[in-house]
Amino acid sequence: MSIIGSNGKNVQGIQFFPHEEVFYVQREHVIVLLFPAVGILLTAFLTISFVLAAVRFQYIQDLFYLILVLLLALALLCLLSTFAVYAFMRWFYQFYIITSKRLIHIHYFRIGGFHLDEVFYLQTKPTEVECHPRNFLLDFLGIEDVFVYFKNLERTVPFTFNMPPDSGKIEKLLEERLLEGNGK
């Protein structure tokens, strides 16, 4: 059973209202996995290189210390693989959903807990949608965060789509559906 149905309208764990239409369901960009993967691979490479150099050049003469180094290296590699699985699962189970009645950010990775952030359009009117890159590299790649600002004083923090793959499409969809629907 998948989290998102083939039509994009069946999202596990979310109850939709009658006549609520799902416009968009998206994860973060795959590039968020790049930096943890590079760090994990670099650390694993350095660990394996250190162990191989210690064995090859006989820096460690005593059998006890050699076994200790091998066990510590194995423990570090197990920790790195656990972190890699966690980074992937965090990315895989995090969604941004745009419907006709609300914006939803859902994160259902059970180890980290269930997180649901939703904004209803009738209670909180959106006033502005902006795209901003986090840094120069992401700006160069065309990956931007999408911020939705509201005029309600109860929600002073913008709703943020963190690094979606197609921020321009999200911005256009939100401007067409939300801002023009409010008389802007």
C-alpha positions as CSV (number, residue, x, y, z in Angstrom):
1,M,0.0,0.0,0.0
2,S,1.5,3.3,-1.0
3,I,1.3,6.6,0.8
4,I,0.1,8.5,-2.3
5,G,-2.5,6.9,-4.6
6,S,-1.9,6.7,-8.3
7,N,-4.3,9.6,-8.9
8,G,-2.6,11.8,-6.3
9,K,-5.9,12.2,-4.4
10,N,-5.6,9.5,-1.9
11,V,-3.0,10.4,0.7
12,Q,-2.7,8.0,3.6
13,G,-3.4,9.5,7.0
14,I,-5.2,12.6,5.7
15,Q,-8.9,13.1,5.8
16,F,-10.1,15.3,3.0
17,F,-13.3,17.4,3.3
18,P,-16.2,16.9,1.0
19,H,-15.7,18.8,-2.3
20,E,-12.0,19.3,-1.4
21,E,-9.9,19.0,-4.6
22,V,-6.2,18.0,-4.4
23,F,-4.2,20.2,-6.8
24,Y,-0.6,19.2,-6.0
25,V,1.3,16.7,-3.9
26,Q,5.1,17.0,-3.7
27,R,8.2,15.9,-1.7
28,E,11.3,18.0,-1.3
29,H,13.9,18.0,-4.1
30,V,16.1,14.9,-4.3
31,I,19.1,17.2,-3.9
32,V,18.5,17.3,-0.2
33,L,19.9,13.8,-0.1
34,L,23.1,14.8,-1.9
35,F,24.9,16.5,1.0
36,P,24.2,13.8,3.6
37,A,25.3,11.2,1.0
38,V,28.5,13.0,0.3
39,G,29.3,13.3,4.0
40,I,28.5,9.6,4.6
41,L,30.5,8.4,1.7
42,L,33.5,10.6,2.6
43,T,33.5,9.4,6.2
44,A,33.1,5.8,5.2
45,F,36.0,6.1,2.7
46,L,38.2,7.7,5.3
47,T,37.3,5.0,7.9
48,I,38.0,2.2,5.5
49,S,41.2,3.8,4.3
50,F,42.4,4.2,7.9
51,V,41.8,0.6,8.7
52,L,43.4,-0.7,5.5
53,A,46.4,1.5,6.0
54,A,46.8,0.4,9.6
55,V,46.6,-3.3,8.5
56,R,48.7,-2.9,5.4
57,F,51.6,-0.9,6.8
58,Q,51.4,-2.7,10.2
59,Y,51.0,0.4,12.3
60,I,49.2,-1.7,14.8
61,Q,51.3,-4.6,15.9
62,D,49.2,-6.1,18.8
63,L,46.3,-8.3,17.9
64,F,44.1,-6.8,20.6
65,Y,44.4,-3.3,19.3
66,L,43.9,-4.4,15.7
67,I,40.6,-6.1,16.7
68,L,39.6,-3.0,18.6
69,V,40.3,-0.8,15.6
70,L,38.3,-3.1,13.4
71,L,35.4,-3.2,15.8
72,L,35.4,0.6,16.1
73,A,35.5,1.0,12.4
74,L,32.6,-1.5,12.0
75,A,30.6,0.4,14.7
76,L,31.2,3.7,12.8
77,L,30.1,2.2,9.5
78,C,26.9,0.8,11.1
79,L,26.2,4.3,12.5
80,L,26.8,5.8,9.1
81,S,24.4,3.4,7.5
82,T,21.8,4.1,10.1
83,F,22.1,7.8,9.4
84,A,21.8,7.2,5.7
85,V,18.6,5.2,6.1
86,Y,17.2,8.0,8.4
87,A,18.1,10.7,5.9
88,F,16.4,8.8,3.1
89,M,13.3,8.0,5.1
90,R,12.9,11.6,6.3
91,W,12.9,12.7,2.7
92,F,10.6,9.9,1.4
93,Y,7.9,10.4,4.0
94,Q,7.6,14.2,3.9
95,F,5.0,15.8,1.6
96,Y,3.5,19.2,0.7
97,I,-0.1,19.2,-0.4
98,I,-2.1,22.0,-2.0
99,T,-5.9,21.5,-2.0
100,S,-8.8,23.7,-2.8
101,K,-9.3,24.5,1.0
102,R,-5.9,24.3,2.6
103,L,-2.1,24.0,2.5
104,I,-0.7,20.9,4.2
105,H,2.8,19.9,5.2
106,I,2.8,16.4,6.5
107,H,5.8,14.4,7.8
108,Y,5.0,10.9,8.8
109,F,8.2,9.3,9.6
110,R,7.3,7.4,12.7
111,I,10.7,7.5,14.4
112,G,10.7,11.3,14.3
113,G,6.9,11.4,15.1
114,F,3.9,12.6,13.1
115,H,4.0,16.3,12.1
116,L,1.1,18.0,10.4
117,D,1.1,21.7,9.6
118,E,-2.0,23.0,7.8
119,V,-3.4,26.4,6.9
120,F,-7.1,26.8,6.0
121,Y,-7.7,29.5,3.3
122,L,-11.0,30.6,4.9
123,Q,-9.5,31.3,8.3
124,T,-6.1,32.7,7.0
125,K,-6.1,34.6,3.8
126,P,-2.8,34.4,1.8
127,T,-1.5,37.7,0.6
128,E,1.7,37.0,-1.2
129,V,3.7,34.1,-2.7
130,E,7.5,34.4,-3.1
131,C,10.3,32.2,-4.2
132,H,13.8,32.6,-2.6
133,P,16.8,30.3,-3.0
134,R,18.7,29.3,0.2
135,N,22.2,29.8,-1.1
136,F,24.1,30.6,-4.3
137,L,24.5,26.9,-5.3
138,L,20.7,26.3,-5.1
139,D,20.1,29.5,-6.9
140,F,22.4,28.3,-9.7
141,L,20.5,25.0,-9.9
142,G,17.1,26.8,-9.9
143,I,15.9,25.3,-6.6
144,E,14.0,27.7,-4.4
145,D,11.9,27.7,-1.3
146,V,8.3,28.9,-1.8
147,F,7.0,31.2,1.0
148,V,3.2,31.9,1.4
149,Y,2.6,35.0,3.5
150,F,-0.7,35.6,5.2
151,K,-2.5,38.8,6.5
152,N,-3.9,37.1,9.6
153,L,-2.1,38.1,12.8
154,E,-2.5,34.6,14.2
155,R,-0.2,33.2,11.5
156,T,2.8,35.5,11.3
157,V,5.2,32.8,10.1
158,P,4.9,32.0,6.4
159,F,4.0,28.6,5.2
160,T,7.1,27.3,3.5
161,F,7.6,24.7,0.8
162,N,11.2,23.7,1.5
163,M,13.2,23.0,-1.7
164,P,10.4,21.6,-4.0
165,P,11.6,20.3,-7.4
166,D,9.4,22.8,-9.3
167,S,9.0,25.9,-7.3
168,G,7.8,27.9,-10.3
169,K,4.9,25.6,-10.8
170,I,3.9,25.8,-7.1
171,E,4.1,29.6,-7.2
172,K,2.0,29.9,-10.3
173,L,-0.6,27.4,-8.9
174,L,-0.9,29.3,-5.6
175,E,-1.1,32.7,-7.3
176,E,-3.8,31.4,-9.7
177,R,-5.9,29.5,-7.2
178,L,-5.4,31.5,-4.0
179,L,-4.5,35.1,-4.7
180,E,-6.8,35.6,-7.7
181,G,-9.6,33.8,-5.8
182,N,-9.3,36.4,-3.0
183,G,-9.9,39.3,-5.4
184,K,-6.2,40.2,-6.0
